[in-house]
């Protein structure tokens, strides 16, 4: 997960380098430092070709959409984005609720008993049992 997030930060840093100083100036310096921490210095045409030929990761797109909604968009665009995000959330919740109504998710459908099988065989005369018994005998019992 950490490497995925770092690669997303790297992608966002490269895209910010492509967008220019107007966009960078609107992002707080702490976030900008985080994004540019792993970015390799390349010229603009190389960055453009990399992004053009490569699909941008989902994590990078999420970060860019947050930056757009929080720092770059004007008030009208922010309202449109909020409406789009709310619509997406409603659709997502509707899908989840439809899955919850399915029989295959209910536990009562599968009446089979699941047996728990241990892969470790505990022997009474094993070394761990002896150590445990020794420690039990070492510490006096309180009444």
C-alpha positions in Angstrom: 0.0 0.0 0.0 2.8 2.4 0.9 4.5 1.9 -2.5 1.2 2.4 -4.3 0.7 5.7 -2.4 4.2 6.8 -3.1 3.8 6.1 -6.8 0.6 8.1 -6.8 2.3 11.0 -5.1 5.0 10.8 -7.8 2.4 10.8 -10.5 0.7 13.8 -9.0 4.0 15.6 -8.7 4.8 15.0 -12.3 1.3 16.2 -13.3 1.8 19.4 -11.2 5.1 20.0 -13.0 3.2 19.8 -16.2 0.4 22.1 -15.1 2.8 24.8 -14.1 3.3 27.3 -11.4 -0.3 28.7 -11.3 -1.6 25.4 -10.1 1.3 24.8 -7.8 0.9 28.2 -6.1 -2.6 27.3 -5.0 -1.6 24.0 -3.3 -0.2 24.3 0.3 3.6 24.0 0.5 3.4 21.0 2.8 1.4 19.0 0.2 3.5 20.2 -2.6 6.7 19.0 -0.8 5.0 15.6 -0.3 4.2 15.3 -4.0 7.6 16.5 -5.2 9.6 14.4 -2.7 9.9 11.4 -5.1 9.7 13.2 -8.5 12.6 12.9 -10.7 13.7 16.0 -12.6 12.6 15.6 -16.3 11.9 18.1 -19.0 8.3 18.9 -19.8 8.0 17.1 -23.1 9.2 13.8 -21.5 6.7 14.2 -18.6 3.9 14.9 -21.1 4.7 11.9 -23.2 4.8 9.6 -20.2 1.4 10.8 -18.9 0.0 10.7 -22.5 1.1 7.2 -23.1 0.5 5.8 -19.7 -2.8 5.5 -17.9 -2.8 7.6 -14.7 -3.5 5.5 -11.6 -6.7 5.6 -9.7 -5.0 6.9 -6.6 -3.4 9.8 -8.5 -6.8 10.7 -10.0 -8.4 10.7 -6.6 -5.7 13.0 -5.3 -6.0 15.3 -8.3 -9.8 15.4 -7.9 -9.4 16.4 -4.3 -6.9 19.1 -5.2 -9.3 20.4 -7.9 -12.3 20.5 -5.6 -10.4 22.1 -2.7 -7.9 24.5 -4.3 -8.3 25.0 -8.0 -12.1 25.2 -8.7 -14.1 28.4 -8.4 -17.3 28.4 -6.4 -19.6 27.4 -9.3 -17.3 24.5 -10.2 -17.2 23.4 -6.6 -21.0 23.2 -6.4 -21.0 21.1 -9.6 -18.3 18.8 -8.3 -20.2 18.4 -5.0 -23.4 17.5 -6.9 -21.5 14.9 -9.0 -19.8 13.4 -5.9 -23.1 13.2 -4.1 -24.7 11.5 -7.1 -21.8 9.0 -7.3 -22.2 8.3 -3.5 -25.9 7.7 -3.9 -25.3 5.2 -6.7 -22.6 3.5 -4.7 -24.9 3.2 -1.7 -27.8 1.9 -3.8 -25.5 -0.9 -5.2 -24.3 -1.8 -1.8 -27.9 -2.0 -0.5 -28.9 -4.2 -3.5 -26.0 -6.6 -2.7 -27.1 -6.8 1.0 -30.6 -7.9 -0.1 -29.2 -10.9 -2.0 -29.6 -14.4 -0.5 -26.0 -15.3 -1.1 -24.9 -12.8 1.5 -27.1 -14.1 4.2 -25.5 -16.5 6.7 -28.7 -18.5 7.2 -28.5 -19.8 3.6 -25.4 -21.9 4.2 -26.3 -24.3 7.0 -23.2 -26.3 6.8 -21.1 -26.6 9.9 -17.5 -25.5 9.5 -15.0 -27.5 11.4 -11.9 -25.9 12.8 -8.9 -27.9 12.1 -5.7 -27.2 13.9 -2.4 -27.7 12.0 -0.4 -27.8 15.2 -0.4 -31.0 17.2 0.2 -30.3 20.9 1.8 -33.2 22.7 1.8 -33.4 26.4 5.5 -34.2 26.6 6.6 -31.5 24.2 9.2 -29.0 25.2 6.7 -26.1 25.2 4.4 -28.0 27.6 7.4 -28.7 29.9 8.4 -25.0 29.9 4.8 -23.9 30.6 4.5 -26.4 33.5 7.8 -25.3 34.9 6.7 -21.6 34.8 3.4 -22.5 36.4 5.2 -24.3 39.2 7.7 -21.5 39.6 5.1 -18.9 40.3 3.2 -19.6 43.6 -0.6 -19.7 43.4 -2.4 -17.0 45.2 -5.5 -17.8 47.2 
